[in-house]
């Protein structure tokens, strides 16, 4: 595994998680029936203590990235995505404490 490939995968994993979090927040805002904005969803998530669940939903895109890199036989990038997912899991766990 090359360090450059792992770093690329790690950054891609973080970006994919960010996109996933914003997508989940947008969907939750639309499904709430009040057409909440993303900011309102994040404020509600923070006040009602489900921000960890929102972050976990965002990590679903990492799964897609991981299997894409595995299929293309880019193991270093897949390892970076896995490392980003583990970091997100630890962060979510610490938020829950």
N, CA, C and O atoms as CSV, one atom per row, in Angstrom:
chain,resi,resn,atom,element,x,y,z
A,1,UNK,N,N,0.828,-1.180,0.000
A,1,UNK,CA,C,0.000,0.000,0.000
A,1,UNK,C,C,0.870,1.240,0.000
A,1,UNK,O,O,1.849,1.330,0.742
A,2,UNK,N,N,0.510,2.178,-0.825
A,2,UNK,CA,C,1.265,3.424,-0.853
A,2,UNK,C,C,0.590,4.446,0.048
A,2,UNK,O,O,-0.631,4.455,0.203
A,3,UNK,N,N,1.415,5.308,0.640
A,3,UNK,CA,C,0.876,6.337,1.527
A,3,UNK,C,C,-0.008,7.319,0.756
A,3,UNK,O,O,-1.009,7.809,1.280
A,4,UNK,N,N,0.367,7.597,-0.475
A,4,UNK,CA,C,-0.410,8.525,-1.288
A,4,UNK,C,C,-1.798,7.954,-1.576
A,4,UNK,O,O,-2.788,8.684,-1.525
A,5,UNK,N,N,-1.879,6.672,-1.876
A,5,UNK,CA,C,-3.159,6.027,-2.149
A,5,UNK,C,C,-4.053,5.981,-0.918
A,5,UNK,O,O,-5.263,6.193,-1.003
A,6,UNK,N,N,-3.432,5.697,0.236
A,6,UNK,CA,C,-4.205,5.653,1.475
A,6,UNK,C,C,-4.743,7.042,1.803
A,6,UNK,O,O,-5.895,7.182,2.214
A,7,UNK,N,N,-3.916,8.065,1.623
A,7,UNK,CA,C,-4.345,9.437,1.885
A,7,UNK,C,C,-5.477,9.843,0.937
A,7,UNK,O,O,-6.444,10.479,1.356
A,8,UNK,N,N,-5.354,9.475,-0.330
A,8,UNK,CA,C,-6.422,9.772,-1.285
A,8,UNK,C,C,-7.723,9.088,-0.868
A,8,UNK,O,O,-8.786,9.709,-0.897
A,9,UNK,N,N,-7.648,7.843,-0.488
A,9,UNK,CA,C,-8.833,7.115,-0.044
A,9,UNK,C,C,-9.431,7.713,1.213
A,9,UNK,O,O,-10.652,7.778,1.357
A,10,UNK,N,N,-8.567,8.153,2.131
A,10,UNK,CA,C,-9.030,8.761,3.371
A,10,UNK,C,C,-9.796,10.051,3.083
A,10,UNK,O,O,-10.868,10.288,3.640
A,11,UNK,N,N,-9.234,10.874,2.212
A,11,UNK,CA,C,-9.899,12.135,1.855
A,11,UNK,C,C,-11.209,11.865,1.120
A,11,UNK,O,O,-12.216,12.525,1.375
A,12,UNK,N,N,-11.194,10.907,0.219
A,12,UNK,CA,C,-12.426,10.542,-0.494
A,12,UNK,C,C,-13.471,10.034,0.489
A,12,UNK,O,O,-14.654,10.343,0.344
A,13,UNK,N,N,-13.056,9.261,1.484
A,13,UNK,CA,C,-13.977,8.764,2.501
A,13,UNK,C,C,-14.601,9.886,3.311
A,13,UNK,O,O,-15.797,9.852,3.601
A,14,UNK,N,N,-13.797,10.888,3.682
A,14,UNK,CA,C,-14.335,12.015,4.435
A,14,UNK,C,C,-15.289,12.853,3.585
A,14,UNK,O,O,-16.331,13.297,4.068
A,15,UNK,N,N,-14.930,13.065,2.323
A,15,UNK,CA,C,-15.803,13.829,1.421
A,15,UNK,C,C,-17.112,13.081,1.185
A,15,UNK,O,O,-18.188,13.679,1.205
A,16,UNK,N,N,-17.017,11.780,0.964
A,16,UNK,CA,C,-18.226,10.978,0.742
A,16,UNK,C,C,-19.123,11.012,1.976
A,16,UNK,O,O,-20.347,11.075,1.857
A,17,UNK,N,N,-18.522,10.971,3.149
A,17,UNK,CA,C,-19.324,11.045,4.370
A,17,UNK,C,C,-19.989,12.409,4.484
A,17,UNK,O,O,-21.154,12.494,4.872
A,18,UNK,N,N,-19.277,13.466,4.155
A,18,UNK,CA,C,-19.863,14.806,4.191
A,18,UNK,C,C,-21.044,14.932,3.242
A,18,UNK,O,O,-22.082,15.492,3.596
A,19,UNK,N,N,-20.878,14.410,2.039
A,19,UNK,CA,C,-21.973,14.430,1.068
A,19,UNK,C,C,-23.149,13.595,1.580
A,19,UNK,O,O,-24.308,13.982,1.428
A,20,UNK,N,N,-22.843,12.464,2.180
A,20,UNK,CA,C,-23.891,11.606,2.726
A,20,UNK,C,C,-24.646,12.264,3.868
A,20,UNK,O,O,-25.865,12.120,3.967
A,21,UNK,N,N,-23.938,12.988,4.734
A,21,UNK,CA,C,-24.595,13.681,5.845
A,21,UNK,C,C,-25.528,14.759,5.313
A,21,UNK,O,O,-26.662,14.883,5.777
A,22,UNK,N,N,-25.059,15.541,4.338
A,22,UNK,CA,C,-25.910,16.590,3.774
A,22,UNK,C,C,-27.100,16.002,3.022
A,22,UNK,O,O,-28.192,16.569,3.051
A,23,UNK,N,N,-26.896,14.869,2.349
A,23,UNK,CA,C,-28.007,14.210,1.658
A,23,UNK,C,C,-29.033,13.695,2.666
A,23,UNK,O,O,-30.236,13.866,2.469
A,24,UNK,N,N,-28.563,13.067,3.742
A,24,UNK,CA,C,-29.476,12.563,4.766
A,24,UNK,C,C,-30.226,13.712,5.435
A,24,UNK,O,O,-31.422,13.598,5.703
A,25,UNK,N,N,-29.533,14.815,5.707
A,25,UNK,CA,C,-30.185,15.971,6.323
A,25,UNK,C,C,-31.232,16.566,5.389
A,25,UNK,O,O,-32.307,16.968,5.834
A,26,UNK,N,N,-30.922,16.623,4.099
A,26,UNK,CA,C,-31.880,17.143,3.128
A,26,UNK,C,C,-33.113,16.251,3.054
A,26,UNK,O,O,-34.243,16.739,3.040
A,27,UNK,N,N,-32.887,14.947,3.007
A,27,UNK,CA,C,-34.016,14.014,2.963
A,27,UNK,C,C,-34.858,14.090,4.233
A,27,UNK,O,O,-36.087,14.058,4.164
A,28,UNK,N,N,-34.215,14.189,5.380
A,28,UNK,CA,C,-34.965,14.311,6.628
A,28,UNK,C,C,-35.757,15.613,6.662
A,28,UNK,O,O,-36.872,15.652,7.182
A,29,UNK,N,N,-35.181,16.676,6.110
A,29,UNK,CA,C,-35.889,17.947,6.049
A,29,UNK,C,C,-37.107,17.870,5.154
A,29,UNK,O,O,-38.156,18.427,5.480
A,30,UNK,N,N,-36.981,17.190,4.038
A,30,UNK,CA,C,-38.104,17.043,3.101
A,30,UNK,C,C,-39.169,16.106,3.664
A,30,UNK,O,O,-40.362,16.347,3.483
A,31,UNK,N,N,-38.749,15.043,4.344
A,31,UNK,CA,C,-39.698,14.059,4.867
A,31,UNK,C,C,-40.398,14.517,6.146
A,31,UNK,O,O,-41.372,13.900,6.577
A,32,UNK,N,N,-39.906,15.593,6.747
A,32,UNK,CA,C,-40.526,16.058,7.993
A,32,UNK,C,C,-41.891,16.681,7.748
A,32,UNK,O,O,-42.670,16.850,8.686
A,33,UNK,N,N,-42.189,17.023,6.507
A,33,UNK,CA,C,-43.484,17.612,6.192
A,33,UNK,C,C,-43.505,19.117,6.344
A,33,UNK,O,O,-44.476,19.767,5.958
A,34,UNK,N,N,-42.438,19.682,6.904
A,34,UNK,CA,C,-42.388,21.127,7.102
A,34,UNK,C,C,-41.395,21.793,6.157
A,34,UNK,O,O,-41.207,23.008,6.209
A,35,UNK,N,N,-40.771,21.015,5.308
A,35,UNK,CA,C,-39.743,21.516,4.382
A,35,UNK,C,C,-38.636,22.261,5.129
A,35,UNK,O,O,-38.276,23.384,4.777
A,36,UNK,N,N,-38.110,21.619,6.155
A,36,UNK,CA,C,-37.031,22.214,6.932
A,36,UNK,C,C,-35.775,22.362,6.081
A,36,UNK,O,O,-35.514,21.551,5.193
A,37,UNK,N,N,-35.014,23.390,6.360
A,37,UNK,CA,C,-33.733,23.576,5.685
A,37,UNK,C,C,-32.694,22.684,6.361
A,37,UNK,O,O,-32.940,22.112,7.423
A,38,UNK,N,N,-31.549,22.580,5.733
A,38,UNK,CA,C,-30.474,21.750,6.289
A,38,UNK,C,C,-30.034,22.292,7.645
A,38,UNK,O,O,-29.737,21.522,8.559
A,39,UNK,N,N,-29.993,23.594,7.772
A,39,UNK,CA,C,-29.577,24.210,9.038
A,39,UNK,C,C,-30.552,23.846,10.149
A,39,UNK,O,O,-30.134,23.538,11.265
A,40,UNK,N,N,-31.850,23.880,9.852
A,40,UNK,CA,C,-32.850,23.509,10.858
A,40,UNK,C,C,-32.713,22.040,11.260
A,40,UNK,O,O,-32.887,21.691,12.428
A,41,UNK,N,N,-32.404,21.190,10.292
A,41,UNK,CA,C,-32.239,19.764,10.593
A,41,UNK,C,C,-31.027,19.560,11.494
A,41,UNK,O,O,-31.089,18.776,12.441
A,42,UNK,N,N,-29.918,20.260,11.210
A,42,UNK,CA,C,-28.725,20.121,12.047
A,42,UNK,C,C,-28.978,20.651,13.456
A,42,UNK,O,O,-28.514,20.058,14.430
A,43,UNK,N,N,-29.706,21.755,13.574
A,43,UNK,CA,C,-30.027,22.289,14.900
A,43,UNK,C,C,-30.917,21.315,15.676
A,43,UNK,O,O,-30.718,21.102,16.872
A,44,UNK,N,N,-31.892,20.730,14.990
A,44,UNK,CA,C,-32.760,19.751,15.640
A,44,UNK,C,C,-31.966,18.507,16.026
A,44,UNK,O,O,-32.177,17.941,17.099
A,45,UNK,N,N,-31.057,18.083,15.158
A,45,UNK,CA,C,-30.232,16.904,15.455
A,45,UNK,C,C,-29.365,17.153,16.680
A,45,UNK,O,O,-29.184,16.263,17.511
A,46,UNK,N,N,-28.837,18.354,16.790
A,46,UNK,CA,C,-27.990,18.675,17.934
A,46,UNK,C,C,-28.819,18.761,19.218
A,46,UNK,O,O,-28.407,18.250,20.259
A,47,UNK,N,N,-29.973,19.398,19.145
A,47,UNK,CA,C,-30.781,19.569,20.354
A,47,UNK,C,C,-31.466,18.279,20.791
A,47,UNK,O,O,-31.696,18.080,21.984
A,48,UNK,N,N,-31.792,17.406,19.853
A,48,UNK,CA,C,-32.477,16.161,20.185
A,48,UNK,C,C,-31.530,14.964,20.253
A,48,UNK,O,O,-31.978,13.823,20.367
A,49,UNK,N,N,-30.245,15.215,20.184
A,49,UNK,CA,C,-29.197,14.202,20.350
A,49,UNK,C,C,-29.272,13.069,19.341
A,49,UNK,O,O,-29.088,11.909,19.708
A,50,UNK,N,N,-29.539,13.384,18.064
A,50,UNK,CA,C,-29.435,12.341,17.046
A,50,UNK,C,C,-28.438,12.723,15.961
A,50,UNK,O,O,-28.516,12.249,14.828
A,51,UNK,N,N,-27.500,13.589,16.331
A,51,UNK,CA,C,-26.450,13.985,15.387
A,51,UNK,C,C,-25.553,12.791,15.053
A,51,UNK,O,O,-25.068,12.679,13.927
A,52,UNK,N,N,-25.332,11.909,16.014
A,52,UNK,CA,C,-24.527,10.708,15.771
A,52,UNK,C,C,-25.176,9.791,14.745
A,52,UNK,O,O,-24.495,9.203,13.905
A,53,UNK,N,N,-26.487,9.675,14.819
A,53,UNK,CA,C,-27.210,8.847,13.862
A,53,UNK,C,C,-27.158,9.467,12.467
A,53,UNK,O,O,-27.073,8.756,11.466
A,54,UNK,N,N,-27.210,10.787,12.412
A,54,UNK,CA,C,-27.129,11.479,11.124
A,54,UNK,C,C,-25.757,11.262,10.486
A,54,UNK,O,O,-25.658,11.040,9.280
A,55,UNK,N,N,-24.716,11.326,11.288
A,55,UNK,CA,C,-23.358,11.086,10.786
A,55,UNK,C,C,-23.215,9.642,10.322
A,55,UNK,O,O,-22.580,9.375,9.301
A,56,UNK,N,N,-23.802,8.714,11.067
A,56,UNK,CA,C,-23.737,7.306,10.686
A,56,UNK,C,C,-24.456,7.048,9.365
A,56,UNK,O,O,-23.992,6.250,8.551
A,57,UNK,N,N,-25.580,7.716,9.149
A,57,UNK,CA,C,-26.271,7.585,7.862
A,57,UNK,C,C,-25.413,8.101,6.715
A,57,UNK,O,O,-25.448,7.558,5.611
A,58,UNK,N,N,-24.649,9.141,6.979
A,58,UNK,CA,C,-23.774,9.684,5.955
A,58,UNK,C,C,-22.657,8.740,5.555
A,58,UNK,O,O,-22.127,8.837,4.448
A,59,UNK,N,N,-22.296,7.832,6.441
A,59,UNK,CA,C,-21.205,6.897,6.164
A,59,UNK,C,C,-21.597,5.804,5.173
A,59,UNK,O,O,-20.745,5.023,4.750
A,60,UNK,N,N,-22.862,5.739,4.801
A,60,UNK,CA,C,-23.289,4.722,3.838
A,60,UNK,C,C,-22.590,4.916,2.492
A,60,UNK,O,O,-22.294,3.941,1.802
A,61,UNK,N,N,-22.327,6.159,2.121
A,61,UNK,CA,C,-21.625,6.400,0.855
A,61,UNK,C,C,-20.203,5.850,0.885
A,61,UNK,O,O,-19.642,5.522,-0.160
A,62,UNK,N,N,-19.622,5.749,2.071
A,62,UNK,CA,C,-18.279,5.159,2.178
A,62,UNK,C,C,-18.293,3.697,1.744
A,62,UNK,O,O,-17.318,3.197,1.184
A,63,UNK,N,N,-19.385,3.031,2.001
A,63,UNK,CA,C,-19.524,1.637,1.585
A,63,UNK,C,C,-19.426,1.518,0.067
A,63,UNK,O,O,-18.762,0.624,-0.457
A,64,UNK,N,N,-20.090,2.421,-0.621
A,64,UNK,CA,C,-20.052,2.418,-2.087
A,64,UNK,C,C,-18.630,2.692,-2.573
A,64,UNK,O,O,-18.131,2.012,-3.470
A,65,UNK,N,N,-17.982,3.692,-1.974
A,65,UNK,CA,C,-16.601,4.012,-2.362
A,65,UNK,C,C,-15.666,2.841,-2.098
A,65,UNK,O,O,-14.815,2.519,-2.928
A,66,UNK,N,N,-15.824,2.205,-0.942
A,66,UNK,CA,C,-14.965,1.082,-0.574
A,66,UNK,C,C,-15.067,-0.043,-1.598
A,66,UNK,O,O,-14.049,-0.539,-2.081
A,67,UNK,N,N,-16.294,-0.448,-1.929
A,67,UNK,CA,C,-16.454,-1.546,-2.877
A,67,UNK,C,C,-16.040,-1.155,-4.289
A,67,UNK,O,O,-15.613,-2.012,-5.063
A,68,UNK,N,N,-16.157,0.121,-4.638
A,68,UNK,CA,C,-15.662,0.586,-5.934
A,68,UNK,C,C,-14.154,0.384,-6.020
A,68,UNK,O,O,-13.643,-0.140,-7.010
A,69,UNK,N,N,-13.448,0.807,-4.973
A,69,UNK,CA,C,-11.991,0.660,-4.983
A,69,UNK,C,C,-11.563,-0.809,-4.934
A,69,UNK,O,O,-10.566,-1.181,-5.551
A,70,UNK,N,N,-12.292,-1.626,-4.222
A,70,UNK,CA,C,-11.980,-3.057,-4.192
A,70,UNK,C,C,-12.154,-3.665,-5.578
A,70,UNK,O,O,-11.314,-4.440,-6.035
A,71,UNK,N,N,-13.250,-3.309,-6.241
A,71,UNK,CA,C,-13.524,-3.853,-7.574
A,71,UNK,C,C,-12.458,-3.424,-8.585
A,71,UNK,O,O,-12.098,-4.195,-9.474
A,72,UNK,N,N,-11.954,-2.191,-8.449
A,72,UNK,CA,C,-10.913,-1.686,-9.344
A,72,UNK,C,C,-9.512,-2.113,-8.909
A,72,UNK,O,O,-8.517,-1.707,-9.510
A,73,UNK,N,N,-9.442,-2.928,-7.870
A,73,UNK,CA,C,-8.183,-3.433,-7.328
A,73,UNK,C,C,-7.231,-2.316,-6.883
A,73,UNK,O,O,-6.017,-2.392,-7.075
A,74,UNK,N,N,-7.815,-1.293,-6.291
A,74,UNK,CA,C,-7.042,-0.188,-5.719
A,74,UNK,C,C,-7.121,-0.315,-4.198
A,74,UNK,O,O,-7.865,0.396,-3.523
A,75,UNK,N,N,-6.321,-1.251,-3.691
A,75,UNK,CA,C,-6.403,-1.611,-2.282
A,75,UNK,C,C,-5.965,-0.483,-1.353
A,75,UNK,O,O,-6.489,-0.370,-0.245
A,76,UNK,N,N,-5.028,0.346,-1.771
A,76,UNK,CA,C,-4.570,1.438,-0.919
A,76,UNK,C,C,-5.700,2.444,-0.695
A,76,UNK,O,O,-5.922,2.890,0.431
A,77,UNK,N,N,-6.411,2.801,-1.762
A,77,UNK,CA,C,-7.516,3.738,-1.630
A,77,UNK,C,C,-8.646,3.128,-0.789
A,77,UNK,O,O,-9.268,3.823,0.015
A,78,UNK,N,N,-8.908,1.836,-0.977
A,78,UNK,CA,C,-9.927,1.156,-0.184
A,78,UNK,C,C,-9.546,1.165,1.296
A,78,UNK,O,O,-10.407,1.325,2.161
A,79,UNK,N,N,-8.267,0.995,1.581
A,79,UNK,CA,C,-7.797,1.073,2.968
A,79,UNK,C,C,-7.979,2.456,3.558
A,79,UNK,O,O,-8.310,2.594,4.736
A,80,UNK,N,N,-7.765,3.482,2.748
A,80,UNK,CA,C,-7.986,4.857,3.210
A,80,UNK,C,C,-9.448,5.127,3.518
A,80,UNK,O,O,-9.771,5.779,4.511
A,81,UNK,N,N,-10.338,4.623,2.658
A,81,UNK,CA,C,-11.778,4.777,2.915
A,81,UNK,C,C,-12.154,4.036,4.192
A,81,UNK,O,O,-12.956,4.529,4.986
A,82,UNK,N,N,-11.583,2.866,4.389
A,82,UNK,CA,C,-11.846,2.100,5.610
A,82,UNK,C,C,-11.352,2.862,6.842
A,82,UNK,O,O,-12.031,2.884,7.868
A,83,UNK,N,N,-10.184,3.482,6.747
A,83,UNK,CA,C,-9.658,4.266,7.863
A,83,UNK,C,C,-10.566,5.460,8.166
A,83,UNK,O,O,-10.797,5.780,9.332
A,84,UNK,N,N,-11.079,6.117,7.129
A,84,UNK,CA,C,-12.001,7.237,7.331
A,84,UNK,C,C,-13.283,6.761,7.996
A,84,UNK,O,O,-13.830,7.446,8.860
A,85,UNK,N,N,-13.762,5.596,7.599
A,85,UNK,CA,C,-14.985,5.044,8.190
A,85,UNK,C,C,-14.768,4.700,9.659
A,85,UNK,O,O,-15.653,4.925,10.485
A,86,UNK,N,N,-13.615,4.165,9.989
A,86,UNK,CA,C,-13.300,3.855,11.385
A,86,UNK,C,C,-13.209,5.137,12.206
A,86,UNK,O,O,-13.692,5.182,13.337
A,87,UNK,N,N,-12.596,6.180,11.648
A,87,UNK,CA,C,-12.516,7.466,12.338
A,87,UNK,C,C,-13.915,8.035,12.582
A,87,UNK,O,O,-14.192,8.568,13.657
A,88,UNK,N,N,-14.779,7.923,11.601
A,88,UNK,CA,C,-16.155,8.404,11.739
A,88,UNK,C,C,-16.895,7.603,12.803
A,88,UNK,O,O,-17.656,8.167,13.590
A,89,UNK,N,N,-16.675,6.290,12.830
A,89,UNK,CA,C,-17.322,5.445,13.835
A,89,UNK,C,C,-16.864,5.816,15.242
A,89,UNK,O,O,-17.675,5.873,16.166
A,90,UNK,N,N,-15.582,6.066,15.405
A,90,UNK,CA,C,-15.053,6.453,16.719
A,90,UNK,C,C,-15.603,7.813,17.123
A,90,UNK,O,O,-15.962,8.017,18.283
A,91,UNK,N,N,-15.671,8.742,16.179
A,91,UNK,CA,C,-16.225,10.069,16.456
A,91,UNK,C,C,-17.689,9.969,16.860
A,91,UNK,O,O,-18.124,10.630,17.802
A,92,UNK,N,N,-18.444,9.148,16.152
A,92,UNK,CA,C,-19.858,8.955,16.479
A,92,UNK,C,C,-19.996,8.349,17.877
A,92,UNK,O,O,-20.871,8.747,18.646
A,93,UNK,N,N,-19.143,7.400,18.198
A,93,UNK,CA,C,-19.170,6.781,19.514
A,93,UNK,C,C,-18.873,7.814,20.609
A,93,UNK,O,O,-19.536,7.828,21.646
A,94,UNK,N,N,-17.888,8.669,20.379
A,94,UNK,CA,C,-17.537,9.683,21.371
A,94,UNK,C,C,-18.644,10.721,21.537
A,94,UNK,O,O,-18.846,11.248,22.631
A,95,UNK,N,N,-19.355,11.013,20.458
A,95,UNK,CA,C,-20.481,11.962,20.558
A,95,UNK,C,C,-21.584,11.364,21.424
A,95,UNK,O,O,-22.242,12.075,22.184
A,96,UNK,N,N,-21.781,10.050,21.305
A,96,UNK,CA,C,-22.834,9.385,22.074
A,96,UNK,C,C,-22.542,9.359,23.562
A,96,UNK,O,O,-23.467,9.242,24.366
A,97,UNK,N,N,-21.279,9.465,23.948
A,97,UNK,CA,C,-20.932,9.441,25.374
A,97,UNK,C,C,-21.400,10.701,25.974
A,97,UNK,O,O,-21.222,10.917,27.173
